[in-house]
Amino acid sequence: MEDIARQMGVAKSTVSKALRGDRRISAAMRERIAAAAEKLGYRKNPLVAALMAGLRRGRLRDMTPVIAFLMPTNSRADWLASRAYAEFLAGARDRAEALGFQLEEFVLSEYAMNIDRVADVLRARGIQGVVVGPQKYLQAAMSGDWPGFWRRFALALLSFSFPEAPMHRASNHIYLSMLNGLNQLSRKGYTRVAVVDHEAMDLRHVRQISGAAAAHAANRPRGARVPPLLANPLTEETFLRWFKKYRPDAILTGEPLVPVWLRSIGLSIPRDIAYAEMNTHAERGIAGIDQHLENVGAAATDLVARQLYQNETGLPPQPHLVLVAGHWVDGPTAPDKPSARRAS
């Protein structure tokens, strides 16, 4: 820091404030000091920064380094209403505590949906590590310098939200999980297996859902291939129109209203049709895929912690994508058909 001050002809305290993003230093000077720091190879140690921020406030608990968990949503309750998102958070919290960090939630709506306000608070508190949760649909518009936010912290993203951000990510391996689920239903004796979900989910997961459906169909007899329903919007009307046309005998879906829609036309699960969910657990009694989303949250935390240990922040030269495999969970909603039991 002394070298930067000497080169710039300013006080060391000015360099320190500029590198912390203190707005009492002009934007032009902050940029000049940042450029000089980069040229000289200066990198602030984020763990030391967190410790010093805690000491400045004189609060002992603040001496434990913090990893922020950002919820880009209208409210914490809205975000946690998703079982999947709650599992991400639980896994991230458990891993952070195991590694000696605190995990603290930051809900974007509490900062007027402006990422600059979040960044200011994180900098003031010396927090350099951030796990960014998936962006909820149907939420208020977000504002602020998001590209600047990506460059400023040690980050990892959950799932495939913010596709424009070249950052480290952790996600379930949707393609292999879906393909495994569809193949499991076929092995159980179902001959017209289909996928039902919102088109937005397929887009978010870079077409892994439709890709798995196509790969499964390629190995089925032509007459047994049922086109997936990936609708925008996915409603009872669009579902029933598709169902009456194609008559699948097993459905793998991420939409929990599908059983309600099936009952509306007098069909019973599993008597008339098999039903499986894209994100389930054995204790729920519903067949489908356990995506192990707690492990995905833990993997994102690992990515952030590794950057902090190695004193890395900002855009990585080579973003890493950690994929967690899901596994099939048997359940009474999709039993083996008699023909499949005899064959086994």
C-alpha positions as CSV (number, residue, x, y, z in Angstrom):
1,M,0.0,0.0,0.0
2,E,2.9,2.3,0.7
3,D,4.2,1.7,-2.8
4,I,0.9,2.7,-4.3
5,A,0.8,5.9,-2.2
6,R,4.3,6.7,-3.2
7,Q,3.6,6.2,-6.9
8,M,0.3,8.2,-6.8
9,G,1.7,11.0,-4.6
10,V,-1.0,10.6,-2.0
11,A,-1.3,9.6,1.6
12,K,-1.4,5.9,2.6
13,S,-4.8,6.6,4.2
14,T,-6.1,7.9,0.9
15,V,-5.1,4.6,-0.8
16,S,-6.7,2.6,2.0
17,K,-9.9,4.5,1.7
18,A,-10.0,4.3,-2.1
19,L,-9.4,0.5,-2.1
20,R,-12.3,0.1,0.4
21,G,-14.6,2.1,-2.0
22,D,-14.9,5.0,0.3
23,R,-17.0,7.6,-1.5
24,R,-15.3,10.5,0.2
25,I,-12.5,9.8,-2.3
26,S,-13.6,10.9,-5.8
27,A,-14.6,8.3,-8.3
28,A,-11.7,9.4,-10.6
29,M,-9.1,9.0,-7.9
30,R,-10.5,5.6,-6.8
31,E,-10.2,4.4,-10.4
32,R,-6.6,5.7,-10.7
33,I,-5.6,4.1,-7.4
34,A,-7.3,0.8,-8.3
35,A,-5.4,0.8,-11.6
36,A,-2.1,1.5,-9.9
37,A,-2.8,-1.3,-7.3
38,E,-3.5,-3.8,-10.1
39,K,-0.4,-2.8,-11.9
40,L,1.7,-3.3,-8.8
41,G,0.0,-6.6,-8.0
42,Y,-1.7,-5.5,-4.8
43,R,-4.5,-7.8,-3.6
44,K,-6.3,-7.1,-0.3
45,N,-6.7,-10.2,1.9
46,P,-10.4,-10.6,2.4
47,L,-10.2,-12.6,5.6
48,V,-7.9,-9.9,7.2
49,A,-10.3,-7.2,5.9
50,A,-13.2,-8.9,7.7
51,L,-11.2,-9.3,10.9
52,M,-10.2,-5.6,10.8
53,A,-13.7,-4.5,10.1
54,G,-14.9,-6.4,13.2
55,L,-12.1,-4.9,15.4
56,R,-13.0,-1.4,14.3
57,R,-16.5,-1.9,15.5
58,G,-15.3,-3.5,18.7
59,R,-17.6,-6.4,18.4
60,L,-16.1,-9.8,19.2
61,R,-18.6,-11.9,17.1
62,D,-17.6,-9.9,14.1
63,M,-14.1,-11.4,14.3
64,T,-15.6,-14.5,12.7
65,P,-15.4,-14.0,8.9
66,V,-18.8,-13.7,7.2
67,I,-19.9,-15.1,3.9
68,A,-23.0,-13.3,2.6
69,F,-25.9,-15.2,1.1
70,L,-27.7,-12.9,-1.3
71,M,-31.4,-13.6,-2.0
72,P,-32.3,-11.6,-5.2
73,T,-36.0,-11.5,-4.4
74,N,-38.9,-9.3,-3.3
75,S,-38.9,-10.8,0.2
76,R,-37.2,-13.5,2.3
77,A,-40.6,-15.3,2.8
78,D,-41.2,-15.4,-1.0
79,W,-37.7,-16.8,-1.6
80,L,-38.0,-19.5,1.1
81,A,-41.4,-20.5,-0.1
82,S,-39.5,-22.5,-2.7
83,R,-38.4,-25.8,-1.1
84,A,-35.5,-26.0,-3.4
85,Y,-34.2,-22.5,-2.4
86,A,-34.6,-23.3,1.3
87,E,-32.4,-26.4,0.7
88,F,-29.8,-24.3,-1.0
89,L,-29.7,-22.0,2.0
90,A,-29.5,-24.8,4.6
91,G,-26.6,-26.5,2.8
92,A,-24.7,-23.3,2.4
93,R,-25.2,-22.4,6.1
94,D,-24.1,-25.9,7.3
95,R,-20.9,-25.8,5.2
96,A,-20.1,-22.2,6.1
97,E,-20.2,-23.1,9.8
98,A,-18.2,-26.2,9.3
99,L,-15.5,-24.1,7.6
100,G,-15.5,-21.5,10.4
101,F,-17.5,-18.8,8.7
102,Q,-20.8,-17.1,9.6
103,L,-23.4,-17.2,6.9
104,E,-25.5,-14.0,6.8
105,E,-28.6,-13.5,4.6
106,F,-29.0,-10.3,2.5
107,V,-32.4,-9.9,0.9
108,L,-32.2,-7.6,-2.1
109,S,-35.6,-6.1,-1.5
110,E,-34.4,-4.7,1.8
111,Y,-32.0,-2.6,-0.2
112,A,-34.6,-1.2,-2.7
113,M,-33.6,-4.0,-5.2
114,N,-30.3,-2.0,-5.8
115,I,-27.2,-4.1,-5.8
116,D,-25.0,-1.0,-5.2
117,R,-26.6,-0.6,-1.7
118,V,-25.8,-4.2,-0.9
119,A,-22.2,-3.8,-2.1
120,D,-21.8,-0.7,0.1
121,V,-22.9,-2.6,3.2
122,L,-20.6,-5.6,2.4
123,R,-17.6,-3.3,1.9
124,A,-18.3,-1.4,5.1
125,R,-18.4,-4.6,7.0
126,G,-15.3,-6.1,5.3
127,I,-17.4,-9.0,3.8
128,Q,-15.7,-10.2,0.7
129,G,-17.4,-13.6,0.1
130,V,-20.9,-13.9,-1.4
131,V,-23.0,-16.9,-2.4
132,V,-25.7,-15.6,-4.9
133,G,-28.9,-17.5,-4.8
134,P,-31.1,-18.0,-7.9
135,Q,-33.2,-15.1,-9.1
136,K,-36.9,-15.6,-8.4
137,Y,-39.4,-15.2,-11.2
138,L,-42.1,-12.5,-11.2
139,Q,-40.2,-10.0,-9.0
140,A,-39.5,-6.3,-9.0
141,A,-36.8,-5.1,-11.4
142,M,-33.3,-5.0,-10.1
143,S,-31.0,-2.0,-10.5
144,G,-27.4,-1.0,-9.9
145,D,-24.0,-1.9,-11.2
146,W,-24.2,-5.7,-11.4
147,P,-21.0,-6.0,-13.6
148,G,-19.2,-4.0,-10.9
149,F,-20.6,-6.3,-8.3
150,W,-19.3,-9.4,-10.0
151,R,-15.8,-7.8,-10.2
152,R,-15.6,-6.8,-6.5
153,F,-16.1,-9.9,-4.4
154,A,-15.3,-13.6,-4.1
155,L,-18.5,-15.0,-5.6
156,A,-20.2,-18.2,-6.5
157,L,-23.6,-18.5,-8.1
158,L,-26.3,-21.1,-7.4
159,S,-27.8,-22.8,-10.4
160,F,-27.9,-21.0,-13.8
161,S,-29.4,-17.6,-12.9
162,F,-27.5,-14.5,-14.1
163,P,-26.2,-16.4,-17.2
164,E,-24.3,-13.2,-18.3
165,A,-22.0,-13.4,-15.2
166,P,-18.8,-15.3,-15.9
167,M,-18.5,-16.5,-12.3
168,H,-18.0,-19.8,-10.5
169,R,-21.3,-21.8,-10.1
170,A,-22.7,-24.9,-8.4
171,S,-25.8,-26.7,-9.7
172,N,-27.5,-30.0,-9.8
173,H,-26.6,-31.9,-13.0
174,I,-30.1,-31.4,-14.4
175,Y,-29.5,-33.2,-17.6
176,L,-28.2,-36.5,-16.1
177,S,-30.8,-36.3,-13.3
178,M,-33.7,-35.9,-15.7
179,L,-32.4,-38.6,-18.1
180,N,-32.0,-41.0,-15.1
181,G,-35.5,-40.3,-13.9
182,L,-37.0,-40.9,-17.4
183,N,-35.1,-44.1,-17.8
184,Q,-36.1,-45.3,-14.4
185,L,-39.8,-44.8,-15.3
186,S,-39.2,-46.8,-18.5
187,R,-37.6,-49.6,-16.6
188,K,-40.6,-49.8,-14.4
189,G,-42.7,-50.7,-17.4
190,Y,-44.1,-47.4,-18.4
191,T,-44.2,-47.0,-22.2
192,R,-45.3,-43.4,-22.7
193,V,-43.1,-41.4,-20.3
194,A,-43.3,-37.6,-20.5
195,V,-41.8,-34.4,-19.1
196,V,-44.0,-31.5,-17.9
197,D,-42.6,-28.2,-16.8
198,H,-42.5,-24.4,-17.4
199,E,-40.5,-23.4,-20.4
200,A,-38.8,-20.7,-18.3
201,M,-37.3,-23.5,-16.2
202,D,-35.9,-25.2,-19.3
203,L,-34.5,-21.9,-20.5
204,R,-32.9,-21.2,-17.0
205,H,-31.2,-24.6,-17.1
206,V,-29.8,-24.0,-20.6
207,R,-32.3,-26.5,-22.2
208,Q,-31.1,-29.4,-20.1
209,I,-34.7,-30.5,-19.4
210,S,-35.7,-30.6,-23.1
211,G,-32.3,-32.1,-23.9
212,A,-32.8,-35.0,-21.5
213,A,-36.3,-35.6,-22.9
214,A,-35.0,-35.7,-26.4
215,A,-32.2,-38.2,-25.5
216,H,-34.7,-40.4,-23.7
217,A,-37.1,-40.3,-26.7
218,A,-34.3,-41.2,-29.1
219,N,-34.1,-44.6,-27.4
220,R,-37.8,-45.3,-27.4
221,P,-40.0,-46.8,-30.2
222,R,-41.3,-44.1,-32.4
223,G,-44.9,-44.8,-31.5
224,A,-44.1,-44.5,-27.7
225,R,-42.5,-41.1,-27.9
226,V,-44.4,-38.4,-26.1
227,P,-43.3,-34.8,-26.8
228,P,-42.5,-32.9,-23.5
229,L,-44.9,-30.1,-22.4
230,L,-42.7,-27.1,-21.7
231,A,-45.2,-24.4,-21.8
232,N,-45.3,-20.6,-21.2
233,P,-47.5,-20.3,-19.4
234,L,-48.0,-23.8,-18.0
235,T,-51.7,-23.8,-16.9
236,E,-54.3,-26.3,-16.3
237,E,-55.8,-25.6,-19.7
238,T,-52.5,-26.1,-21.6
239,F,-51.8,-29.2,-19.6
240,L,-55.1,-30.9,-20.1
241,R,-55.1,-30.1,-23.8
242,W,-51.7,-31.7,-24.2
243,F,-52.6,-34.7,-21.9
244,K,-55.8,-35.6,-23.9
245,K,-53.8,-35.4,-27.1
246,Y,-50.8,-37.6,-26.1
247,R,-52.1,-39.7,-23.2
248,P,-48.8,-40.4,-21.3
249,D,-48.8,-43.2,-18.7
250,A,-46.1,-41.6,-16.6
251,I,-45.2,-38.0,-15.9
252,L,-42.0,-36.5,-14.5
253,T,-42.6,-32.8,-13.6
254,G,-41.5,-29.8,-11.5
255,E,-45.0,-28.4,-11.3
256,P,-46.8,-29.5,-8.1
257,L,-50.2,-28.7,-9.5
258,V,-50.1,-31.6,-12.0
259,P,-51.8,-34.1,-9.5
260,V,-54.6,-31.6,-9.0
261,W,-55.1,-31.2,-12.7
262,L,-55.2,-34.9,-13.2
263,R,-57.8,-35.3,-10.5
264,S,-60.0,-32.7,-12.2
265,I,-60.6,-35.2,-15.1
266,G,-61.1,-38.1,-12.8
267,L,-57.6,-39.7,-12.9
268,S,-56.0,-41.2,-9.9
269,I,-52.2,-41.6,-9.1
270,P,-50.9,-44.3,-9.4
271,R,-53.9,-46.3,-10.5
272,D,-54.3,-44.4,-13.8
273,I,-51.0,-42.7,-14.3
274,A,-47.6,-42.7,-12.6
275,Y,-46.3,-39.5,-11.2
276,A,-42.8,-38.4,-10.3
277,E,-41.2,-35.1,-9.3
278,M,-38.0,-33.4,-10.3
279,N,-37.1,-32.6,-6.7
280,T,-38.2,-35.0,-4.0
281,H,-36.9,-36.9,-1.0
282,A,-37.6,-40.4,0.2
283,E,-39.5,-39.3,3.3
284,R,-42.0,-37.4,1.1
285,G,-43.4,-40.6,-0.3
286,I,-43.3,-39.3,-3.9
287,A,-41.2,-40.9,-6.6
288,G,-38.7,-38.8,-8.5
289,I,-35.3,-37.3,-8.3
290,D,-33.5,-36.2,-5.2
291,Q,-31.3,-33.4,-6.5
292,H,-29.3,-33.1,-3.3
293,L,-29.7,-29.3,-3.3
294,E,-28.2,-29.0,0.2
295,N,-25.0,-30.4,-1.3
296,V,-25.3,-27.8,-4.1
297,G,-25.5,-25.0,-1.5
298,A,-22.5,-26.5,0.2
299,A,-20.5,-26.7,-3.1
300,A,-21.2,-23.0,-3.8
301,T,-19.9,-22.1,-0.3
302,D,-16.8,-24.2,-0.9
303,L,-16.1,-22.2,-4.1
304,V,-16.4,-18.9,-2.2
305,A,-14.2,-20.2,0.7
306,R,-11.5,-21.4,-1.6
307,Q,-11.3,-17.9,-3.2
308,L,-11.1,-16.3,0.2
309,Y,-8.3,-18.7,1.3
310,Q,-6.4,-17.9,-1.9
311,N,-7.0,-14.2,-1.6
312,E,-9.0,-14.1,-4.9
313,T,-11.8,-11.7,-5.8
314,G,-13.4,-10.6,-9.0
315,L,-13.9,-12.3,-12.3
316,P,-12.1,-15.6,-12.4
317,P,-9.9,-16.3,-15.4
318,Q,-11.6,-19.7,-15.8
319,P,-15.0,-20.0,-14.1
320,H,-15.6,-23.4,-12.5
321,L,-18.9,-25.2,-12.8
322,V,-19.5,-27.8,-10.0
323,L,-22.3,-30.2,-10.9
324,V,-23.9,-32.4,-8.1
325,A,-25.5,-35.6,-9.3
326,G,-29.1,-36.4,-8.3
327,H,-30.4,-39.9,-7.8
328,W,-33.7,-41.7,-8.3
329,V,-36.1,-42.1,-5.3
330,D,-38.7,-44.9,-5.5
331,G,-42.1,-44.1,-4.2
332,P,-45.7,-45.3,-4.3
333,T,-46.7,-42.7,-6.9
334,A,-44.7,-44.6,-9.5
335,P,-44.7,-48.4,-8.7
336,D,-43.3,-51.1,-11.0
337,K,-45.9,-52.2,-13.5
338,P,-46.7,-56.0,-13.3
339,S,-45.0,-56.6,-16.6
340,A,-41.8,-55.0,-15.4
341,R,-41.8,-57.0,-12.1
342,R,-42.2,-60.3,-14.1
343,A,-39.3,-59.3,-16.4
344,S,-37.0,-58.6,-13.4
